Amino acid sequence: MILNTELEYKGNLFPSKIISYKKNLDTLAFTTENNVILHITVVRDSVLRFRYTTRGNFDKDFSYAITKYASRGYNFLEVTEDPDKYIITTSKLICHVSKADTRTAIFDSKDKSLICEDEIGFHWEESYEFGGDIVKMSKTSHTGEAYYGLGDKPVDNNLKGKRFENWVTDSYAFGKDTDPIYKAIPFYTGLLQNKNAYGIFFDNTFRSFFDFCHERRNITSFWAQGGEMNYYFFYGPDMSEVVTNYTDLTGRPHEMPALWTLGYHQCKWSYYPESNVKAIAAKFRKLKIPCDAIYLDIDYMEGFRCFTWNKEYFPDPKRMVKELADDGFKTIVIIDPGIKIDDDYSVFKEGLDKDYFCKRADGPYMKGKVWPGECYFPDFTNPEVREWWSDLFKELVEDIGVKGVWNDMNEPAVMDVPGKTFPNDVRHEYDGNRCSHRKAHNIYGMQMARATYQGLKKFSYPKRPFVITRAAYSGTQRYTSTWTGDNVATWEHLSIANIQAQRMCMSGYSFVGSDIGGFAEQPNGELYARWIQLGVFHPFCRTHSSGDHGDQEPWAFGTNITNVVRKFIELRYELLPYLYTAFWRYANEGIPILKSLVLFDQQDPHTHYRNDEFVFGEKILICPILEPNAKGRRMYLPVGNWYNFWTDEVVEGGQELWVDADLDSMPIFIKEGAIIPKYPVQQYVGEKEIEEVVLDIYFKRGKETSQIYDDAHDGYDYIKGRYSLRDLTLIGKENELIIQQYKSGKYTAPYETFKLRLHGLPFKVTKLEIDKEGFICEDIKDNGETTLIISKDFTEIHIK
């Protein structure tokens, strides 16, 4: 887009008058005098798809982003017309289509309020350099409207007034406002002044742009340098419904993660040789700092050749991996896309023989320098190549016992070419829709991660796969976890990591974390401790550093910092059943694991510009300390009553207040009425057989519901119904607390009892009634708290 209205439209083409309309099942087709066709598909009552072509016919309908499991169908559809417009009505939406120029306006079908309307709407410009069109869409921004999403952009949560580019880019040591970086997730949520929310997903993989009232104050727009104008509109009116509609369309994780993947992980560029790896692992156990995974970066390979081992550093990897596993450590290895050009290297030779590498327009292979030197690159958009790639993991996973794979440099990053990625003329198979790199760039890393996932699933079975990717496009959340890339050990980056994780979650990708402590440069102990405090509340929790500036293990900063770090990692392990439940909600319903305050309570205008605070799961409010030498900070508590996690003080929400938080603490609050499940501290998942689960119960006058999901923590029996879902209802009265439980699923947990820890109880316990059987009991104290031990299979408890 260009800077002012007069210039902006110069050279652009526009749809003319609609001359025909046809309805085919769920799709309405409008044709204009100048051969533009608009298809509006009613995907669901609250989800519409808008697809335009300027050539009188559409290309094959294909998208890597859309899952085949997406919900389809509507309850009501009616199409009428008046002299000026066509009117499409569903049970949730009314869409007007102007007969003069195809501009659209969308309304809430119940109260007829305007949700979203085109400004000049669809327009385009012919691309004489590459062919095809530069496709554009502009919409009116209403007074007070705010925007959220777009994946990993390192900016404040509210995107209003900013412009962005989607072109996945290796962005070493990126800073605040750096754009573009590693991911392209062209989905955003708009929040109107009346507090209703909608979303737009622009499913176009070419280099694309979004402008949220940056160039023109009251106009938001998005455009791409090729492809179709093809976007989906989602209506909430709750922001959470917008996100769940989006993840229904683009997919949710194909399986629950193994519980150990939610533990603490340790990584560095690089841990080698074997003696160093074993020493790091031994120190974790000696200092009793919980850890479930240790990572091997590129130095484990022979000359950085993927799927090989440096036998000088790791003479017997199978033995080493087993010995680490015996001590509770799962081994994760890195795999990059660049395959070294070497006729004696079997992976290269096989890929060459089968013609699996990307080629330039005139026929030669795409060659670029990465860590191994000159490399060729597999075309992961070819299903035959993905299948070949997945088979390469047999030795690593099935034979040696590696438990996870970490895909890096898959933007793709290339070191010696302009733009540090593939040139535009590189060709791709694109699953039968052959194209240039202009179209395939943003999904290259996604398709590599998909192929890696297929390999891990194949050779990890019957266990669940674990894959991490750096580059991603919409839909990648189906296959992998992710991290936010090569950040820096600064306080600013601690703040950036906090916002990026929130933004990724509201962009449908919840299995996310940052390099704790910073990848580049070196944190001091205070910064590392504060970053751990944040990182243990991110779904993916891993320390990672370049190693160029010093050590970055939990014990690297002295005893005081080690003790703080241990304390918070232990808290992470206690909260694993709570996090596992939050992940179940995400995998099944698309509900973000982390919720920015605006996502948690969009009705409160004070939340619309908050960046720091977020809700972890459904009931725990977190506010990290983001400045040095802090003894506390001001933070905002959403509406409702909240318990201070450390003191049990009940604080009324809907206000900003000061919270004390010395270095060994951080602001954590629990929602009134919450029931929080906790495990005993383990050094790794599975170290102990869980014999009892603690339920921290926070009294509330009134009613509150909580859930606890459980299964075998790995494998696929849960898909066959062998899971346990406990719906818990808390009802608090002046002299009584009632807890009701409804359990579904066929899984029987190994523990037999719950230990109830009652917080904020306004009366002394004298009587306990379990499933109508009464007991007279004395008030039981444990460290000053009221505690009761009961059978896990109760139906209703009355505490009086």
N, C-alpha and C positions, 0 to 999 in steps of 0.2 A: 504494500500500500504506500501511497505518497502523502505528502504533508498536508495538503488542503483539499477541500472538496472539489474545487474547479479543476485542479491538476489531476486529482485522483481518478476521475472518470474519463480522462482523455485517453483514447486508444482502447478503452474497455468496450466490450460488447454486452448486450443485455437481451433477455428474453422479450419477445414481442407478445402480441395479443394471443390468448388461448383460442384455438379454433376447433379443438375436439377434446372430448373426455370419454374415457372408457373405464369401467370397473371390472377387474378380474379377481374374484375371491377377495383376498385381503389387500390387494394393490390397486391404487387408482392412478391412471395414466392420463396426463395432460400434455397436449401437443400444441406448440405455438406456430405462428405464421412463419417464423424464421427457423423452423425445424428443431427447436429445443424441446426436449421431452423431460417432464418431471414425473417421477414415480414416487408416490407416497404410499408406503406400506404400513399398515396397522399391525405392528408386531404384537403388542398387547394393548389393553385399554389405556395404559399410561406410557406406552413406548411407541413412537412413530419414527419411521425411517424416511429420509429425504434423499433422493438420488436424481442427479441431473446429467443429461448428455446434450452436447451441442451438435451432434452429427446425425441425429435422426434414429440412432440405434445404440444400444448399450454393449460394452464389452462383456465378456464372461464374468459372471458374478462370483468373485473369489476373494476371501479374506483369511489371513492367518489369525486375525484377532478374534473372530466369532467362533464360539464353541458350538459343536453340533448338538450339545445338550441344552441349548438356550430354550427357555419357555416360549411358546407361541400360542396365539389364540386370544380372542376377546369375547367379552360378554354382550357387547352391543355395538353395532356399526350402522350409521345412517348417513347417506349423502343426499344433500338437497342443494338447490341453487337459487339465487336471486339475480337481478340484472347485472350486479357488479362482481359477484363472487360465487364460488362453490363453498359449501359448508359441510365439513366432515365432523361427525359427532360420535364419540365413544362414551362409555360410562364415566370416564375421567376427564376427557379433553374435548374441546371444540377447536377445529382448525379451519381458518378461513384462507382460501386461495384466490387471489385477485385475478379476475379474468383479463385485466389489462396487461399484466406483466409477471404473473405467477408469484408475486410477493405473498408471504404467508404471515398469519398472526395466530397465536395459540392462546386459548382461554381455558380456565377451570370450568368444567361443565356444570358444577354445582352452583357456584356463586357468580359465574360469568366474568370473573376478574381476569384482566390481561396478564399473561405469564411472560410471553416472549413474542416479539414481532420483528420482521425484517425492516431494515432501513431501506437501502436499495435492493437488498436481498442478493440473489445469485447474479454474478456477472463474471466475465472471463476475458482473457487476453490471449491471443494466439502466440505460441512460442515458436518463433521462426528458427531459433538455434537448434532446438531439440525436437520440434514437432509437438503436436498435441496442444493442450491449453494450460495456462496458469489459471486455476479456478479459485474464485473468491466468494465470500459471503460476508455481508455486514448486517448487523442487527442494532436496534435501538437499545441503549442502556438507560434504565429508568433511574430516577432520583433515588439515591441511597442504595442502589444495587451493589452487591459485593460478589467477588469471584474467588473460587478455591480449586485446588487440584493441580493438574499438569505434572504429576510425578515428582521427580527429585530436584526441581528448581530450587537453588539455594537463596531464596528470598523470603520475605515475610509471608505469613499464611494468606493474607488477603492480597489478591493479585491486581486489584483495581489500580489503574494508572500505569501499568507496566506492559511491556511488549516482550514476546518470547519466540525462540526458534526451536524447532524439534529436528535435531540432526545428531544422532548419538555420537559422542565425541570423547576420546581419551583426554581427560582434563586433569592431568597431574597437578596437585597442589592448587586446585581451583579455589576461588574466594567467594565471598558473599556477592551475589548478583552476577556471577559468571554464568554465561549462557552462550551456546548450549553446553550440556555436560552429558552424562553417560546414558541417559534413558530418554525415550520418546513415548510419552503417554498422553496422547491428544484428547484428553477427557477433562472437562471442568464442570463445576457446579456453580450455578448462579443463585444467589439468595436475594430475594426481593425485599423491599421495605416493609411489605405486609407479612414478612417472615416466611413466605412460601418459597420452596426451592425447586429448581429444575436442573437438568444436566444436559450437556452436549458432548457427544463422542464423534470426532471428525476422523473417520476410518480411512485415512489416506496416508500411505507410507512414504511418499515423496517428502522432500524437505518442505516443512510447513511452518506457519507462523500464526501467532495469536496476539491480538492487540486488545487490551482491556482498557479502553478509553485513554490510551497514551497519545495517539496522534490527534484524535478528535474527542472532545470531552464527553460526549454523550453517545458515542458509538463504540461498539465492540465488534471485532471482525476476526475472521480466520481465513487463511488461504494457503495454497500449495503450488509448488512449481511443476506440477504435472498431475496426471490421473484424473479421477472424477471428483466432483463435489458430491460427497457421499457422507451424510452424517445422521446420527441417531439423536432423537430428543427424548429425554426421560423426565417424567414429572413425579414429584414426591407426594405431597408437598413437604414431607420431612426430608432433610438432607440424607439421613441414613437410608431412606427408601430410594433416593436417587442413586446412591452408591450400590445398594443391593440390586437394583435394576440393571445397573451397568455390569456388575460382576455376574449376574445371571446371563447376560449376553456374551461377555468375554471370558467367562469361566472362573471357577474357584479351584483351589488345589485339588488335584485328582485323588489325593489321599491325605489322611491325617499324618503329621510328621511323627516319626519315632520320638518318644519322650526325651531321649538323650540329646536330640538335636536342639532342644530348648534349654539345655544346660549351658554352662560356661565353656567357651572354646579359646584356645591359645594359638596364635599364629605369628610368624615373623618371616621376613625375607632375609635370611633363610636359616632354618634349623638343620644343620648338618655338621659333622657326620653323625652316624648312629649314636656314638657316645654322647654327643651333645643333646640329641633328642631324648635319650634315656635319662640323662642328668636333669633335664627340665622336668620330665615326668616325675622323677623320683622326688624332686624338691616340692612339687605340688603336694605329693602325699606326705612328705615329712612335715611340711608346714600346715597340713590339714586345710588347704584351700581347695574347695571343690572344683573339679574340671572334668569334662567328658570327652574332649577332642583335642588333638594336637595336629597341626597342619605342616605339610611339606611343600615349600615353594619350589621354584624352577631348578634349584641346585640339586634336587634329588635325582634329576635326570642325567643321562649320559649326553653331555654336550647340548643340553636343553632340548633333546629330541623327545617329543611326547610319547608316552607309553613305554619308556625305557627307564632303567635304573643305573645310576653311577655305582658300579660295583666296588670302587675304592671307598666311597663314603658309606654305602649300604651293601655289604657283601652278601647278606642273606635277608632280603626284605620280608619274606614270608615269616621267617622266625621272629624278626623284630616286631612286625605288626601283631603277631600272636602274643608276644611277651607284653607289648603295650596293652593289648586287649585284656590279658589276664589281670592287669592292674587297673582296668576300667577305662583305658584311653582308646577312643576310636581314631583311626588314622584317616586324615583327609588329604588328598593330593590335588595339586593344580594341573590343569590341562588347558593349553592355549590353542588357538586355531592354526597358527603358522607351523607348517610341516617342513623341516629342513630338507633342502635339495641335496640328496646324498644317495647315490645308487646302491650303497651297501646298507641302507636303512630300509627295513621291510615295509614300514608304513608308507614311506615315500614311494617305494617301488610299486607297491600294490595300487596306491592311488593314481600313480602315473599310468600304469598298465590298463587300469579301468577307466581312465579319462575322467577322474572325479574332481579335478582341480579347476578353479575359476579361470576363465580366459578373457583376454582383451578382445576388442571388437574385431580386429584383423586376424585373430587366430592364436597368437602366442599366449602362453600361460601368464596369469597375473603373478608377478614376482615382486617381493618386497622384503625388506630387512626387518627382522624381529630378533628376539633373544638368541636363537640358534644361528643367526646370519641370514643368508638368502633363503627365502621360503616360498613355497606354493601354499595355496589356501583351498581347502575343500569347499565345494558349493553346497552348503547345507540346505539350500532351497530345492535340491534334488532329492526326492524320497529314497532313491537307491543309494545315494551318498549317506543320508541319515542312517539307513539300515547298516551300511558298511561301518560307519563311525560307531554305532551302538555296539557292534560285535567286537570292536577293538578293546572294550573294557573287560572282556572275559578274564584275562590274566590278572589285571589289577584287582578286580573285585572278587571274582569267584575263586581264583587260585591263590592270590596273595592275601586277600582278606581286607582290602581297603574298604572303608565304610561310607565314604562320600567323595565327591569331586567338585572342584571349584574352578569354574570357567572364567578366565581373565582375558584381557586384551581382545575381547570379541566384539568390539564396536563395528568393524575390525580396526585395530590399531596397527599402523605400519610406520616405521621410523624414518624412511628415506624418500618419501614422496610428498609432493605438495598436499596440504590438508591432512597429512598423517593418516590417511585411510585410502581405500581403493579409489582409483580414478573413475570418473563417471562412465567411461566406455566399457568397463568390465561387464560381462554378460552372466546372467543367471537363469537357471531352469525355471524357478518360481513355480514349482509343482505344475508344469505344463503350460504356464503363462509367461513364456520367455520374455525377459526384459533386461534393461541395463541396471547398473548399480544405483542410478538415481532413484529407482523404485525399490530396490532390494536392500539398500544400506541400513535403513532403520530396523529391519527385521532379521538381519544377518545373525546378530548375537542371539536373538530369540530362537532362531532355528538351530543354532549350535547347541544352545541349552536344551532344546527339545530333544535333539539326537542324543545328547549326553544323558538326559533323563531316561530315555528309552533304554539305553545301555545299562544304567544303574538298576532300573526296574527289572530288566531281564536277568541280570546276574546277582542282584541282591535278594531276589525272591527266595523264600517267602517273607523276607524282611522288607521294610519300606525303604525306598530310595531317598538319598539326600544329595541335592545338587544346589550350588550357589552360582549365580551369574552376575556379571557386572553390567552388561548391556541388556536392554530390554525394550520391548514394545508392548502395547496393550495385549493382554492375554497370556503373557509370559508367566503370570502368577499361577497358571495351571500346572506348571512343571517345576518351578524352582523357587528357592529363597533368593535374597539379594542383599547387597550392601551398597553403601553410597559412594564408594570409590576412594581415590587417593586423596584423602583429606590431610590436614596439617595440625600439628600439635600446638594449637593456640586457643585462647578463650573464645575468640570469635567463631572458630570451627566447632567448639562445643555447642554453641548456640545454633549454628547451622545444622549440626547433626540432629538436634532436637526438633527443629522445624522440618527437616527433610523426612524424618521418620513419620511425623504426623501427616505430612503431605502425601507420602507414598500410601499410607493407610487409607486416606480419604480418596485416593486414586485407585483403590481396589487391590493394592498390593501390600498386604500386611506383614508378610514374613520378611522383615527388613531390619537392618541394624547398620551401625557405622563402625569404622575402625576405631575401637576404643583407645583413647590416648593420642590419636592422630597417627597417620601413616608416615608423613614426612616430618622431619625435625624431631625434637625430643621434648616431651612434657616434663615439668617439674612434678614433684610428688603431689602437691595440692591439686593441680590440674588433672593428673591421672586419677586421683581419688574421686574428684567431682564427676569425671567422665564415667567411671565405673558406676557411680550412683545413678547416673542417667541410663547407662547401657544395660543394667540389669532389668530395667523396665522396658526394654525394646524386645520385640519378639525374637530377633536373632542377636546373640550376645557374644561378641568376639573381640579380643584385643588383637591388633595387627599393627606391625610397624615395619619400616624399611630396614631397620637395623643399622643405618648409616651413622646415627648420632648417639647410639648407646642402647642399653637393655631396656625392655619395656614389659617385663614380667611383674606380677603383683608384688613381688618382694624386692624390686629393684630400687625402691625409694626409701628404704629404712623401715624400722620396726613399726613406728606409729602409723605410717601409711599402709603397711601390710595388714595391720590389724583392722583398719577402716575398710580396706578392700575385702578382706575375708568376711567381715561382718555383713557386707552388702551382697557378696556372692552367696553366702549362706542364706540370706533372705530370699534371693532368687530361687534357691533350691527348695526352701520351705513353700514358696508360692507356686511351685510347678503344677499342682492340681488345679489351681485357679487359672493359670496361664493356659493349661491344656484345655480347660473348659472354654476359655475365650477363643482358642484356636478352633475348637469344634464349632462354635457359633460362626466363626469366619468361614470355615470350610463348607458348612452346610447352608448358611443363610447369607453369606457375604458381608456380615457385620464387621466393621473394622476393629482390630484388636486395640489400637490406640485411637482415641477420639480427641481431636482438638476441641477446645471448649465450645466453639461454634457448632461443631457436629454433635456435641453432647447436649447443648441447650441453645438452639438457634433463636428461641423466642426472647432471650435476654440480649439486648443490644450491646451490653458490655462485653460479650464474648466475641463479637464480630472482628475485633482487631487484636485479640490476645494471641501471643505467639508461644509463651513459655509453658503455661500450664496445659496438662492433658490428662485424660482419664484412661487408665490402664485397665483393660477389660470393661466391666460395667460399674465397678464399685470403688475403685482406688484412684484417688486424685494425686497427681505427681506435679511437683514444680521444682526443677533442678536449680542448683546454684550455679550461676553462669559468670561470676566475677571473682577475681582473686581477693583474698583477705576478708572474705565475707563471714559474718557471724549470724547471718540470717538474710531475709529479703522480704520485700512486699510482694504479695501475690493476690490473685482474685479467686474467691471461692464461689462456685455457681450457686444458684438458688437451692435452698434446702439446708438441713443440718448435717454437719460433718464432724467426725471424731478425729482429733489429732492422734496419729498413729503411735506417737511416742508417749503421750501423756494421758490419753483418753479424754481430754478436755473436749466438750462439745461446743462447736462454733457455728453460729448462724451464717449461712451463705448469702449470696447476693451483695457482697461487699469486698473491697480490697483491704488487706490488713497486713501487718508485720508478723512474720513468723521467725522465731529463733531457729538457727541451724548452724551450729559450729561444724567443724570439719568432719566429725564423726556422725553427722546427722544430715538430713535434707527434709524439706517440707513434704510430708506424706499425710493424706487425710483419707478416712474411710467413710463412705456414704452411710448415713444413719439407716439402720434396718438391714445392713448387709450381713451375709453369712459367708465367711471367707475360709475355704478349706486349706489346710497346711499339712505338709509331710514333715517328718523329722529330717534334720540336716543329713545329707549323704555326701560322700566324697565323689560319687558319680552315680548316675541313675542305675538302679539295680544293685547297688552295693548292699543295701539292707532290704529284707522283706518287710514291707510296711505292715505293722501289727495294729496300728491305731492312727486314725486321722484326727487332727485337731480341727474343730470348727470354731473360729472366732466369731462370736455373735454380738452384734452391736445394737443395743436396745433402741427401739423406736416406738413411740405412741402412734399406733396406726398399723398399716399393712405394707409389707415389702416382700418381693420375691427374689430368690436366687436359684442358681442351678449348679450342679456338679456333674461333669461328664467324666467317665472313666472307661477304660478298656485294658487290653493286655499291654498297651504302650508300644507295641510293634506288631508287624504282621497284619493280616487282613480278615481275621475272624470278626472284627467289629462290623464289617460289611454284611455279614450273615446274621446280624442281630446280637452278636455277643459283645454287647456294650452295656453300660449302666448309665442311665440319666436320672438324676435325682432332682426333682422340682421341689424346692423348699419355700414354704410360705411362713413368714414371721408376722404374728399379730401381737402387738404390744398394748397392754392396758395398765391402769394405775397400779394394780396389785397382782398382775398376772402376765406371763409371757407364754404364748402358744406358738409351737412350731409344728407345722404339718408337712409331711413328706409323701410325695407320689413318685414311685420308682418305675421306670420302664427299661426294657432291654434284658438280655439273657446272661449278661456277664456277672459273675460272682467275684467280687474283690477279695483278696487274701486277708484283709483285716476284718475284725469282727466288731470293733467298737469305735464310737466317736467320743472324743473328749471335748465337751462343750466348755468354752471359755467365754463367760458372760461379761460383756463390757457395758457399763452405764446402767446397770440394773437399779431401779429406784426403790427396791425393797429387798429385805433379807429372805433368802430361800428357806422355807420351812416345810414345804410339801412338793412332792414331785409325782405327777401322774403320767404314766406311759401307757398308751393304748388302753385307757380306762382302768388301769390297775394303779392304785395309789400307794405311795411310799411317804413316810414321814422321815425327813432327813435333816441333819444339821447343815448349816452353811459351810461349804467346803472351800477352803482357800488354797491357792497355789500361787506363790509369789504375789500375794495380795489380791489375786483375782478370784472371782467365784467360778468354780469348775465343777462339772458333773460328767460322769462317764456312763454312757448308755449304749445299748445295742444299735448297730448301724441300720437295722431293718425296722425301726419304729415307724408307725404311721402318724401318730399325733402325740405331742408332749405338752403337758401343762405344767409350768413352773410357777409356783405361788409363794 
